Amino acid sequence: MSSAAVSAASSCSAKPHEEPPQRREVEQERRRAGEECSSAAAAGAMEDEEEERVGEVDSKLSEEETEEEDDEEEEEAAAKDAIELGPRVSIKEQLDKDKDDESLRRWKEQLLGSVDLSSVGETLEPDVKITGLSILSPGRPDMVLPLPPQPKSKEPWFTLKEGSAYRLKFTFAVVGNIVSGLRYTNTVWKTGIRVDSTKEMLGTFSPQAEPYTYLTPEETTPSGIFARGSYSARTKFLDDDRKCYLEMNYTFDIRRDWPSS
């Protein structure tokens, strides 16, 4: 056999070239490091995306609260620009002004309604006490809510069924003096986004021994999968002078069915 053939046979029978063990370990370490970097980058991207979503919700909530404050500031500015009716006086002083004019005195007494004139004092500021709040829905017992709601309670203040008609019934007492422009405001949020804002004028009321009752117009709760869930709300009772008699912050639920109890 020629030397060339021997050389060729030796080349064919030789084993393929193998990398040294140290180089293989280095390559494996590099691959593992690359995989860890990719995982860390993916996790970081997910965290950034979650922080961005949270930031959007916080930003939206801040915008909604700012809008509500702006609305209140506009109302306050409008109230300042309203006609000045003069200083507040007590009911007794109002009656004493025209005590010699029988017809005018009777007209004022009729205007005051059932106020106990014998117990009228010198109070200038009215006082309104919200004594009862109920939710009325056709075909169901009245839902009497405890006042005030428990601010630290994890349970919702009440639960409504989706797509159901309901009305609110307020019971309140007025003492001291006439309250002018008593109104009820209610703002509702879901997942930090304002979804409803209601302003209901109750009216002007004179002090009397018996409490007043006011029934709001009928409304219907929203329905559907996106309407169900937990809501937060803020309710206020104010007068024309923006004096707040009651402010409540609470949560409530809208569910597929009425609560069992």
C-alpha positions as CSV (number, residue, x, y, z in Angstrom):
1,M,0.0,0.0,0.0
2,S,1.3,3.4,-0.9
3,S,2.1,6.0,1.7
4,A,-0.7,8.2,0.3
5,A,-3.3,5.4,0.8
6,V,-2.0,4.9,4.4
7,S,-2.3,8.6,5.0
8,A,-5.9,8.6,3.6
9,A,-6.9,5.6,5.7
10,S,-5.5,7.2,8.8
11,S,-7.5,10.4,8.1
12,C,-10.8,8.5,7.6
13,S,-10.4,6.4,10.7
14,A,-9.6,9.4,13.0
15,K,-12.4,10.5,15.4
16,P,-14.2,13.9,14.8
17,H,-12.7,16.9,16.5
18,E,-14.1,17.3,20.1
19,E,-14.1,20.6,22.0
20,P,-12.2,20.6,25.3
21,P,-14.4,20.1,28.4
22,Q,-13.5,23.6,29.7
23,R,-14.8,25.2,26.5
24,R,-18.0,23.2,26.7
25,E,-18.6,24.4,30.3
26,V,-18.0,28.0,29.3
27,E,-20.5,27.8,26.4
28,Q,-23.1,26.2,28.7
29,E,-22.6,29.0,31.3
30,R,-23.0,31.6,28.5
31,R,-26.3,29.9,27.4
32,R,-27.6,29.8,30.9
33,A,-26.6,33.4,31.5
34,G,-28.4,34.4,28.2
35,E,-31.6,32.5,29.3
36,E,-31.5,34.2,32.7
37,C,-31.1,37.6,31.1
38,S,-34.0,36.9,28.8
39,S,-36.2,35.8,31.7
40,A,-35.2,38.8,33.7
41,A,-35.9,41.1,30.8
42,A,-39.3,39.5,30.2
43,A,-40.2,39.8,33.9
44,G,-39.0,43.4,33.9
45,A,-41.2,44.2,30.9
46,M,-44.2,42.6,32.7
47,E,-43.5,44.7,35.8
48,D,-43.1,47.9,33.7
49,E,-46.4,47.1,32.0
50,E,-48.2,46.5,35.3
51,E,-46.8,49.7,36.8
52,E,-48.0,51.5,33.7
53,R,-51.5,50.1,34.1
54,V,-51.5,51.1,37.8
55,G,-50.2,54.5,36.9
56,E,-53.0,54.9,34.3
57,V,-55.7,54.0,36.9
58,D,-54.1,56.3,39.5
59,S,-54.0,59.1,36.9
60,K,-57.6,58.6,35.9
61,L,-58.7,58.6,39.6
62,S,-56.8,61.8,40.2
63,E,-58.4,63.3,37.1
64,E,-61.9,62.3,38.3
65,E,-61.3,63.8,41.8
66,T,-59.9,67.0,40.2
67,E,-63.0,67.2,38.0
68,E,-65.3,66.8,41.0
69,E,-63.3,69.5,42.9
70,D,-63.6,71.8,39.9
71,D,-67.3,71.3,39.7
72,E,-67.6,72.1,43.4
73,E,-65.5,75.3,42.9
74,E,-67.6,76.4,40.0
75,E,-70.8,75.9,42.1
76,E,-69.2,77.9,45.0
77,A,-68.2,80.7,42.6
78,A,-71.7,80.7,41.2
79,A,-73.2,80.9,44.7
80,K,-71.0,83.9,45.4
81,D,-72.2,85.7,42.3
82,A,-75.8,85.1,43.2
83,I,-78.1,87.8,44.5
84,E,-77.2,88.8,48.0
85,L,-80.3,88.4,50.2
86,G,-78.9,90.2,53.2
87,P,-77.9,88.8,56.6
88,R,-79.6,85.8,58.1
89,V,-82.1,86.5,60.8
90,S,-83.9,84.3,63.2
91,I,-87.5,83.2,62.7
92,K,-88.5,85.0,65.9
93,E,-87.0,88.3,64.6
94,Q,-88.8,87.8,61.2
95,L,-92.1,87.4,63.0
96,D,-91.5,90.3,65.4
97,K,-90.8,92.7,62.5
98,D,-94.4,92.8,61.5
99,K,-96.3,91.8,64.6
100,D,-98.6,94.7,64.3
101,D,-99.6,93.8,60.7
102,E,-102.1,91.0,61.3
103,S,-102.4,89.9,57.6
104,L,-98.6,89.9,57.0
105,R,-98.1,88.0,60.3
106,R,-100.6,85.3,59.2
107,W,-99.0,85.1,55.8
108,K,-95.6,84.4,57.4
109,E,-97.0,81.8,59.8
110,Q,-98.6,80.1,56.8
111,L,-95.3,80.2,54.9
112,L,-93.5,78.6,57.8
113,G,-96.0,75.7,57.8
114,S,-96.2,73.6,60.9
115,V,-93.4,75.1,62.8
116,D,-94.0,75.5,66.6
117,L,-94.0,79.2,66.9
118,S,-94.1,79.1,70.7
119,S,-90.7,77.3,70.7
120,V,-89.0,79.5,68.1
121,G,-85.8,81.0,69.5
122,E,-83.0,83.3,68.4
123,T,-81.1,80.7,66.4
124,L,-79.6,82.0,63.2
125,E,-78.1,78.9,61.7
126,P,-80.4,76.0,60.7
127,D,-79.5,72.4,61.5
128,V,-80.5,69.4,59.5
129,K,-80.2,65.8,60.8
130,I,-80.5,62.9,58.4
131,T,-82.3,60.4,60.5
132,G,-83.1,57.7,58.0
133,L,-82.1,56.3,54.5
134,S,-83.9,53.5,52.8
135,I,-83.8,51.8,49.3
136,L,-87.2,51.0,47.9
137,S,-87.5,48.5,45.0
138,P,-90.9,47.1,43.6
139,G,-91.8,43.7,45.0
140,R,-89.2,43.8,47.8
141,P,-89.2,44.9,51.5
142,D,-87.7,48.3,52.1
143,M,-83.9,48.1,52.6
144,V,-83.3,50.3,55.7
145,L,-79.6,51.3,55.9
146,P,-77.8,52.0,59.2
147,L,-76.5,55.6,59.6
148,P,-73.8,56.4,59.3
149,P,-72.1,53.6,57.3
150,Q,-69.2,51.9,59.0
151,P,-66.1,53.4,57.4
152,K,-63.7,50.5,58.3
153,S,-66.1,47.7,57.4
154,K,-64.9,45.4,54.6
155,E,-68.5,44.5,53.8
156,P,-70.5,46.6,51.3
157,W,-73.0,48.9,52.8
158,F,-75.7,47.4,50.6
159,T,-76.1,45.2,47.5
160,L,-78.4,45.8,44.5
161,K,-79.6,43.5,41.8
162,E,-78.5,44.4,38.3
163,G,-81.3,45.9,36.1
164,S,-83.6,46.5,39.0
165,A,-85.7,49.7,39.6
166,Y,-85.2,51.5,42.9
167,R,-85.8,54.8,44.7
168,L,-84.1,56.4,47.7
169,K,-86.1,57.6,50.7
170,F,-84.6,60.2,53.0
171,T,-85.9,61.1,56.4
172,F,-84.5,64.3,58.0
173,A,-85.3,66.8,60.7
174,V,-84.9,70.6,60.5
175,V,-84.4,72.7,63.6
176,G,-83.2,76.2,64.5
177,N,-84.1,78.1,61.3
178,I,-85.2,77.7,57.7
179,V,-82.8,75.7,55.6
180,S,-82.7,77.0,52.0
181,G,-81.8,74.9,49.0
182,L,-81.1,71.6,50.7
183,R,-79.7,69.1,48.2
184,Y,-78.2,65.7,47.9
185,T,-75.1,64.9,45.8
186,N,-73.8,61.4,45.1
187,T,-70.7,60.4,43.2
188,V,-69.9,56.8,42.3
189,W,-66.6,55.2,41.2
190,K,-65.8,51.8,39.8
191,T,-62.1,50.6,39.7
192,G,-61.1,54.2,40.3
193,I,-63.1,55.7,37.4
194,R,-66.1,58.0,38.0
195,V,-69.2,56.3,36.5
196,D,-72.0,58.4,37.9
197,S,-72.7,61.8,39.5
198,T,-76.1,62.8,40.8
199,K,-77.3,66.1,42.2
200,E,-80.9,66.2,43.6
201,M,-82.5,69.4,44.9
202,L,-84.7,68.5,47.9
203,G,-86.0,72.0,48.6
204,T,-86.3,74.7,51.3
205,F,-87.7,73.6,54.7
206,S,-88.7,75.3,57.9
207,P,-88.1,73.8,61.3
208,Q,-90.8,71.6,62.6
209,A,-91.4,68.9,65.2
210,E,-92.1,66.1,62.7
211,P,-89.4,64.9,60.4
212,Y,-89.6,65.4,56.7
213,T,-89.6,62.6,54.1
214,Y,-88.2,62.9,50.6
215,L,-88.5,60.3,47.8
216,T,-86.1,60.4,44.8
217,P,-87.2,59.7,41.2
218,E,-87.0,56.1,40.2
219,E,-83.8,54.8,38.7
220,T,-82.6,51.5,37.3
221,T,-79.3,49.8,38.2
222,P,-77.0,49.0,35.3
223,S,-76.8,45.4,34.1
224,G,-74.4,43.1,32.3
225,I,-71.1,41.5,33.2
226,F,-69.2,44.8,33.2
227,A,-71.8,46.4,35.5
228,R,-71.5,43.8,38.2
229,G,-68.9,44.2,41.0
230,S,-67.9,46.6,43.7
231,Y,-68.4,50.4,43.7
232,S,-67.3,53.2,46.0
233,A,-69.4,56.3,46.6
234,R,-69.5,59.6,48.4
235,T,-72.8,61.2,49.4
236,K,-73.3,64.7,50.8
237,F,-76.2,66.8,52.0
238,L,-75.6,70.6,51.6
239,D,-77.6,73.8,51.5
240,D,-77.4,77.0,49.5
241,D,-74.6,78.3,51.8
242,R,-72.7,75.1,51.0
243,K,-73.0,74.0,54.6
244,C,-72.5,70.2,54.7
245,Y,-74.8,68.4,57.2
246,L,-73.7,64.9,56.4
247,E,-70.9,63.3,54.3
248,M,-70.7,59.6,53.8
249,N,-68.0,57.5,52.1
250,Y,-69.0,53.8,51.5
251,T,-68.9,50.8,49.2
252,F,-71.8,48.9,47.6
253,D,-72.2,45.9,45.2
254,I,-74.2,45.2,42.1
255,R,-74.8,41.5,41.7
256,R,-76.7,39.1,39.5
257,D,-79.3,38.6,42.2
258,W,-80.5,40.2,45.4
259,P,-78.7,39.1,48.6
260,S,-80.3,36.1,50.3
261,S,-80.7,37.8,53.6
